[in-house]
Amino acid sequence: MNILIAASMLLISSVGALAADVTAPVREIIEATASNWTEEAFGNEQEVFTEDRLERIFSAEFAMMYREASKNPAYDLPEGETTGFPFDYDPIARGQDGCPFQNIRIEDDGDGQVTALFNNRECMGDDSANRQDTVLIFHVLDENGRAVIDDIYPVENGQSGQSIKDELKAIAGQ
């Protein structure tokens, strides 16, 4: 009887792990970034890569890479600080300039791949390139029973670009 109960508990816990919403961490990152690109957020932007988010919705390897890269911030730090934002642009919005995000879509492509699409250039003019979606491919894995982001690949000219984790590795190596 105890074996039957243990087997049932194991089955229930494994089904729960499989049911993790792989889009949830991606949605949180996209929504946080999108909120930073609104007029209301100007001057009050929230940090997307907070320590809480690094622990909660990013893989341990991604978080480690981010922390190492933060030791080589893109901009000079205030007196007494030893780490800072490692990028000289917004890696989610894919630039230093942009518009409020429009038409956000997050799609579970299966096998731990989640695609986020949105337009954040339309306010920059009538050029057809400004009407194209920004596309990011997130690799999500199960780590300790939670869906976490392990890497992010921007899609550039229809091709997967350099991963953000590889970019962090390069920054950390400087």
C-alpha positions as CSV (number, residue, x, y, z in Angstrom):
1,M,0.0,0.0,0.0
2,N,2.8,2.4,0.9
3,I,4.4,1.7,-2.5
4,L,1.2,2.6,-4.2
5,I,0.9,5.9,-2.3
6,A,4.5,6.8,-3.1
7,A,4.1,6.0,-6.8
8,S,0.9,8.1,-6.9
9,M,2.7,11.0,-5.2
10,L,5.6,10.7,-7.7
11,L,3.2,10.7,-10.6
12,I,1.4,13.8,-9.3
13,S,4.6,15.7,-8.7
14,S,5.9,14.9,-12.2
15,V,2.7,16.0,-13.8
16,G,2.9,19.3,-11.9
17,A,6.4,19.8,-13.1
18,L,5.3,19.2,-16.7
19,A,2.4,21.7,-16.3
20,A,4.7,24.6,-15.6
21,D,3.8,27.6,-17.8
22,V,6.9,28.2,-19.9
23,T,5.5,31.5,-21.1
24,A,5.2,33.0,-17.6
25,P,8.8,34.1,-17.1
26,V,8.9,35.5,-20.7
27,R,5.6,37.3,-20.2
28,E,7.0,38.9,-17.0
29,I,10.2,40.2,-18.7
30,I,8.3,41.5,-21.8
31,E,5.7,43.2,-19.6
32,A,8.3,44.8,-17.4
33,T,10.3,46.0,-20.4
34,A,7.1,47.3,-22.1
35,S,6.2,49.3,-19.1
36,N,9.6,51.0,-19.2
37,W,8.8,52.3,-22.7
38,T,5.6,54.2,-21.8
39,E,5.4,57.9,-21.3
40,E,4.3,57.3,-17.7
41,A,7.5,55.4,-16.9
42,F,9.9,58.2,-18.1
43,G,12.4,58.7,-15.3
44,N,10.9,55.8,-13.2
45,E,11.9,52.8,-15.3
46,Q,12.1,49.5,-13.4
47,E,15.2,47.3,-13.6
48,V,14.3,44.2,-15.6
49,F,17.3,42.1,-14.4
50,T,16.8,42.6,-10.6
51,E,18.3,40.2,-8.2
52,D,14.8,38.9,-7.4
53,R,14.2,38.1,-11.1
54,L,17.6,36.6,-11.6
55,E,16.9,34.2,-8.8
56,R,13.3,33.5,-9.7
57,I,12.8,33.5,-13.4
58,F,16.3,33.0,-14.9
59,S,18.4,29.9,-14.9
60,A,21.3,29.7,-12.4
61,E,23.8,29.8,-15.4
62,F,22.2,32.9,-16.9
63,A,22.1,34.6,-13.5
64,M,25.8,33.8,-12.9
65,M,26.7,35.2,-16.4
66,Y,24.7,38.4,-15.7
67,R,26.4,38.9,-12.4
68,E,29.8,38.4,-13.9
69,A,29.1,40.8,-16.8
70,S,27.7,43.4,-14.3
71,K,31.3,43.7,-13.0
72,N,32.0,45.4,-16.3
73,P,29.2,47.9,-16.6
74,A,28.6,49.8,-19.8
75,Y,28.7,53.1,-18.0
76,D,30.7,54.7,-15.2
77,L,29.4,53.7,-11.7
78,P,28.5,56.1,-8.9
79,E,31.2,56.3,-6.2
80,G,31.2,53.1,-4.0
81,E,29.3,50.9,-6.4
82,T,31.0,47.8,-7.9
83,T,28.5,46.5,-10.3
84,G,26.1,48.0,-12.9
85,F,24.1,47.3,-16.0
86,P,26.4,45.5,-18.5
87,F,24.6,46.6,-21.7
88,D,24.8,50.0,-23.4
89,Y,21.3,49.4,-24.8
90,D,18.0,47.7,-23.8
91,P,18.6,44.0,-24.8
92,I,14.9,43.2,-24.7
93,A,13.7,46.3,-26.7
94,R,16.8,45.9,-28.9
95,G,18.0,49.4,-28.8
96,Q,18.4,52.7,-27.0
97,D,15.5,54.4,-28.8
98,G,12.1,53.0,-29.3
99,C,8.4,53.5,-28.8
100,P,5.7,52.1,-26.5
101,F,5.3,48.4,-27.2
102,Q,2.3,47.5,-29.4
103,N,0.7,44.2,-30.4
104,I,2.6,42.0,-27.9
105,R,2.3,38.3,-28.6
106,I,4.0,35.5,-26.6
107,E,3.9,32.0,-28.2
108,D,4.9,28.7,-26.8
109,D,6.6,27.0,-29.7
110,G,7.2,23.8,-27.8
111,D,10.4,22.1,-26.5
112,G,11.2,25.0,-24.2
113,Q,11.2,27.6,-26.9
114,V,9.0,30.7,-26.4
115,T,8.8,33.5,-29.0
116,A,7.9,37.1,-28.1
117,L,6.9,39.4,-30.8
118,F,6.0,43.1,-30.5
119,N,6.3,46.4,-32.4
120,N,8.3,49.1,-30.7
121,R,9.4,51.2,-33.6
122,E,6.2,52.3,-35.3
123,C,6.4,55.8,-33.8
124,M,9.8,56.4,-35.4
125,G,8.4,57.1,-38.9
126,D,6.7,55.6,-42.0
127,D,9.7,53.5,-43.1
128,S,8.5,49.9,-43.6
129,A,11.3,48.7,-41.2
130,N,9.5,50.6,-38.4
131,R,6.4,48.5,-38.9
132,Q,8.2,45.2,-38.5
133,D,8.0,43.3,-35.3
134,T,10.9,42.9,-32.9
135,V,11.2,39.1,-32.4
136,L,13.0,37.4,-29.5
137,I,13.3,33.6,-29.0
138,F,13.6,32.6,-25.4
139,H,15.0,29.2,-24.3
140,V,13.1,28.1,-21.2
141,L,14.0,25.1,-19.2
142,D,12.8,23.4,-16.0
143,E,15.1,24.1,-13.1
144,N,14.1,22.9,-9.6
145,G,10.5,22.5,-10.8
146,R,10.2,26.0,-12.2
147,A,10.2,27.3,-15.7
148,V,13.2,29.7,-16.1
149,I,14.8,31.6,-18.9
150,D,18.1,30.2,-19.9
151,D,18.9,32.3,-22.9
152,I,17.4,34.9,-25.3
153,Y,18.1,35.1,-29.1
154,P,17.1,38.2,-31.1
155,V,15.9,37.4,-34.6
156,E,17.7,39.7,-37.1
157,N,16.9,39.6,-40.8
158,G,15.0,36.3,-40.3
159,Q,18.0,34.7,-38.6
160,S,18.7,34.0,-35.0
161,G,21.3,36.5,-33.8
162,Q,23.9,36.3,-31.0
163,S,22.4,35.1,-27.8
164,I,22.2,37.4,-24.8
165,K,24.0,34.8,-22.7
166,D,26.9,34.8,-25.2
167,E,26.9,38.6,-25.1
168,L,27.1,38.5,-21.3
169,K,30.0,36.0,-21.6
170,A,31.9,38.4,-23.9
171,I,31.2,41.4,-21.5
172,A,32.4,39.4,-18.5
173,G,35.6,38.4,-20.3
174,Q,36.6,42.0,-20.9
